[in-house]
Amino acid sequence: MNMGKDYGQMVLRIAIGSMFLVSGIRKLINPEGIVGLLTSLNFVFPVFLGWITLISELTFGLLLIVGWKVRYSVIPLIIVILVALFFVAIPKLDINLISFLVVSLAGLFDIAFSDARKKIKTQTKKYRYE
């Protein structure tokens, strides 16, 4: 049963990582899109923030797919989702986008906390047998 849960976590991690990787590649192909969006939302330094978003999605999406430093990779992606949720989806009242972002956010939290649970469980077993 635990083995199935591990596979489920791996599939979730790869799926969400792929989603961010594809989004980052799309932004890399057309960086004017994200810069234009941030400019229209009156963000300060839209070019800088656009490139930070692009690089974050590419880097941390890839790290999620590979499974390296997962707990740390999730944090910037949660920030990207929260910014998109509160500055784009909610003001536009786009229910489909809000739903998508909330489900993605829940997946990221599940990935982050399941990794933490594994570490706690491993440490508990180590101390139990000593």
Order of alpha helices (4+ residues) and beta strands (2+ residues): alpha-alpha-alpha-alpha-alpha
